[in-house]
Amino acid sequence: RVSRAEVAEAAKLLENIYRAVNIALVNELKMLLHKMSIDVWEVLDAAETKPFGFHRFNPGPGWGGHCIPVDPFYLTWKARSLGMSSHFIEHAGEINIQMPSYVVSHIQRALNADRKPLNGSNILILGIAYKPNIGDTRETPALEIWRLLHEQQGKVSYFDPLVPKIKGHLKPDLQFLHGSEGISEAAIAGRVAESDAIVVVTPHDCFLAPTLGKRAPDGSVKEVSKLGAALKEFLGPIIDTRNWIPPEWGRRVFKA
């Protein structure tokens, strides 16, 4: 319980700003460490061994949802009205907003490695929601990645059982995506095989949930994930923004 409503609202803003700034920090470190040929995920694993004073935030393709990308900028507006600048908040916004472009640049590099142009390439996005295990697409970076790929004539499709169809409010430059339908689980293996590149944006737990597979010679039926089985056979580049693809799969992973 707090003394007045303004304190409660400020507490909510603080919590959102705390996450926004720390997400931006780890995203900036990801970009810097990549240029130094250092894996940010290994660095985070090592830093997390410290028993105190460190709270882990993971990098990703940007920010999303109805709070973190929106609420902090109310405070930046309020700061300006009081003759102040909120440098941390504004810089965090600049970093997180550019992450979809950073991901697309890695998609281009991955395709270039196969001597393929982005124009005309089949690109499959895995996960369109803004965070795992929900069907919420508000402010999701996946749609901005899609828009940037579309601008360069990439042929984009997506797989997300939690978002079977893109609907709801979309920004004007994303209206062309309204009504787009995701690839069904029955068709995902074929779409993976047809893809020139795969982009892991939001990995849901259901991606690797087992379904009944083919009957073995001994009569048994092994449970497998259709997506997982298809990815293990995929020979093209996988652009992984969440460090989701297991190293033991031996795939061509480009961390972005």
C-alpha positions in Angstrom: 0.0 0.0 0.0 1.3 3.4 -0.9 0.4 6.9 0.1 -1.2 8.1 -3.1 -2.0 7.1 -6.7 1.0 9.0 -8.2 3.4 6.8 -6.2 1.7 3.6 -7.5 1.9 4.9 -11.1 5.6 5.9 -10.7 6.3 2.4 -9.3 4.8 0.9 -12.4 6.9 3.2 -14.6 10.0 2.4 -12.7 9.5 -1.4 -13.1 8.9 -1.0 -16.9 11.9 1.4 -17.3 14.1 -0.9 -15.3 13.4 -3.7 -17.8 13.6 -1.5 -20.9 17.0 -0.1 -19.9 18.5 -3.5 -19.0 17.1 -5.1 -22.2 18.8 -2.3 -24.1 22.0 -2.8 -22.2 22.3 -6.5 -23.0 21.2 -5.9 -26.6 24.0 -3.3 -27.1 26.5 -5.7 -25.5 25.3 -8.4 -27.9 26.1 -6.2 -30.9 29.4 -5.1 -29.5 30.6 -8.6 -28.4 29.6 -10.0 -31.8 32.1 -7.7 -33.4 34.7 -9.0 -30.9 33.8 -12.6 -31.8 32.5 -13.2 -28.3 29.3 -15.1 -27.6 27.1 -12.9 -25.4 25.1 -16.0 -24.3 28.3 -17.6 -22.9 29.2 -14.4 -21.2 25.8 -14.2 -19.6 26.1 -17.8 -18.4 29.4 -17.0 -16.8 28.2 -13.7 -15.2 25.2 -15.6 -13.7 27.5 -17.7 -11.6 28.1 -14.7 -9.4 26.0 -15.4 -6.3 24.9 -11.8 -5.7 24.6 -8.4 -7.4 23.7 -9.7 -10.9 20.2 -10.1 -12.4 20.2 -11.7 -15.8 18.5 -10.1 -18.8 18.6 -11.9 -22.2 19.1 -10.2 -25.5 16.6 -10.6 -28.3 15.1 -9.2 -31.5 13.7 -6.1 -29.8 11.0 -5.4 -27.3 7.2 -5.9 -27.4 4.0 -5.9 -25.4 1.8 -3.0 -24.3 4.0 -1.8 -21.4 7.8 -1.7 -22.0 7.8 -0.2 -25.5 5.2 2.4 -24.5 5.1 3.4 -20.8 8.7 4.6 -20.4 8.1 7.3 -23.1 5.4 8.9 -21.1 8.0 9.7 -18.5 10.3 11.1 -21.2 7.5 13.4 -22.3 6.8 14.4 -18.7 10.5 15.1 -18.2 10.6 17.4 -21.2 7.6 19.3 -19.9 9.6 19.9 -16.7 12.7 21.1 -18.6 14.6 17.9 -18.1 16.0 15.1 -20.3 15.7 11.4 -19.6 18.9 10.2 -21.3 18.8 6.5 -20.1 15.2 6.0 -21.2 15.7 7.6 -24.6 18.9 5.8 -25.4 17.3 2.5 -24.4 14.5 3.2 -26.8 17.0 3.9 -29.6 18.8 0.6 -29.1 15.7 -1.6 -28.7 14.0 0.0 -31.7 16.9 -0.8 -34.0 17.1 -4.5 -33.1 14.8 -5.7 -35.9 17.1 -4.0 -38.4 20.0 -5.7 -36.8 18.3 -9.1 -37.2 17.5 -8.4 -40.9 21.2 -7.6 -41.5 22.1 -11.0 -40.1 19.5 -12.6 -42.4 21.1 -10.9 -45.3 24.6 -12.1 -44.3 23.4 -15.7 -43.9 21.8 -15.7 -47.3 24.9 -14.1 -48.8 26.9 -17.0 -47.4 24.7 -19.2 -49.6 25.1 -16.8 -52.5 21.4 -16.0 -52.4 19.8 -12.5 -52.5 17.2 -11.5 -50.0 15.0 -10.6 -52.9 12.9 -13.6 -53.7 14.2 -15.8 -50.9 11.7 -17.9 -48.9 12.1 -16.9 -45.2 10.2 -18.6 -42.4 9.7 -16.8 -39.1 9.3 -19.0 -36.1 7.1 -17.3 -33.5 5.2 -14.1 -34.2 4.1 -13.2 -30.6 6.1 -10.7 -28.6 7.2 -13.2 -26.0 7.0 -17.0 -25.6 3.9 -19.0 -24.7 1.3 -16.3 -25.3 -0.6 -15.2 -28.4 -0.2 -11.5 -27.9 1.3 -9.6 -30.9 1.2 -6.1 -29.6 4.4 -4.2 -30.5 6.0 -7.5 -31.4 9.4 -7.1 -33.2 8.5 -10.0 -35.4 6.2 -7.9 -37.5 8.8 -5.2 -37.9 11.3 -7.8 -39.1 8.6 -9.0 -41.5 8.1 -5.5 -42.8 11.8 -4.9 -43.4 12.1 -8.2 -45.2 9.0 -7.4 -47.3 10.5 -4.0 -48.3 13.4 -6.0 -49.9 11.0 -8.4 -51.6 11.7 -11.3 -49.3 8.9 -14.0 -49.4 8.0 -14.3 -45.7 5.8 -16.9 -43.9 5.4 -17.7 -40.3 4.7 -20.5 -37.9 3.1 -19.8 -34.6 0.3 -22.1 -33.3 -0.6 -19.4 -30.7 -1.2 -16.8 -33.4 -2.9 -18.7 -36.2 -3.9 -15.4 -37.9 -2.6 -11.8 -37.6 -5.4 -9.5 -36.6 -6.2 -6.6 -34.3 -4.7 -3.1 -34.3 -1.7 -2.7 -36.6 0.4 0.3 -37.3 -0.2 1.9 -40.8 3.0 0.5 -42.2 2.0 -3.0 -41.0 -1.5 -3.0 -42.4 -0.5 -5.3 -45.3 0.0 -8.1 -42.8 -3.7 -8.0 -41.6 -5.3 -11.4 -42.1 -2.1 -13.2 -42.8 -2.3 -16.8 -41.7 0.4 -18.9 -40.2 1.6 -22.3 -41.5 -0.2 -25.2 -39.9 1.5 -27.9 -38.0 0.6 -30.4 -40.7 2.4 -28.3 -43.3 5.4 -27.1 -41.2 7.8 -29.8 -42.3 7.3 -29.0 -46.0 7.6 -25.3 -45.4 10.9 -25.8 -43.5 12.3 -27.8 -46.4 11.3 -25.1 -48.9 12.8 -22.3 -46.9 16.0 -20.5 -47.8 16.4 -19.2 -44.3 14.7 -19.7 -41.0 14.5 -17.0 -38.3 13.8 -17.9 -34.7 12.0 -14.9 -33.2 9.8 -16.2 -30.4 10.2 -19.9 -29.5 7.2 -21.3 -27.7 7.3 -24.4 -25.6 4.8 -26.0 -28.0 7.4 -25.8 -30.8 9.0 -29.0 -29.5 6.0 -30.6 -28.0 5.9 -34.2 -29.1 3.3 -35.5 -31.6 2.9 -39.0 -32.8 5.6 -39.9 -35.4 6.0 -42.7 -37.9 5.7 -46.3 -36.9 9.1 -48.0 -36.5 9.9 -51.5 -38.0 9.3 -53.1 -34.5 5.8 -51.7 -34.5 6.5 -48.9 -31.9 5.5 -45.3 -32.5 8.0 -42.7 -31.4 6.7 -39.3 -30.3 8.5 -36.4 -32.1 8.1 -32.7 -32.7 7.3 -32.1 -36.3 9.0 -28.8 -36.3 12.0 -30.1 -34.3 12.4 -33.1 -36.7 12.2 -30.8 -39.7 14.8 -28.4 -38.3 17.2 -31.2 -37.6 17.2 -32.0 -41.3 17.3 -28.4 -42.5 20.6 -27.6 -44.2 20.1 -23.8 -44.7 20.9 -21.0 -42.4 19.0 -20.5 -39.1 19.1 -17.0 -37.7 18.6 -17.5 -34.0 17.7 -14.4 -32.0 17.0 -16.3 -28.7 19.9 -18.8 -28.5 17.2 -21.5 -28.9 18.7 -24.0 -31.3 20.6 -26.7 -29.4 24.3 -26.9 -30.4 24.0 -30.7 -30.5 21.7 -30.4 -33.5 24.7 -29.4 -35.6 22.8 -26.8 -37.7 24.2 -23.7 -39.4 23.2 -21.2 -36.8 23.7 -17.4 -37.1 23.1 -15.8 -33.7 21.5 -12.4 -34.1 
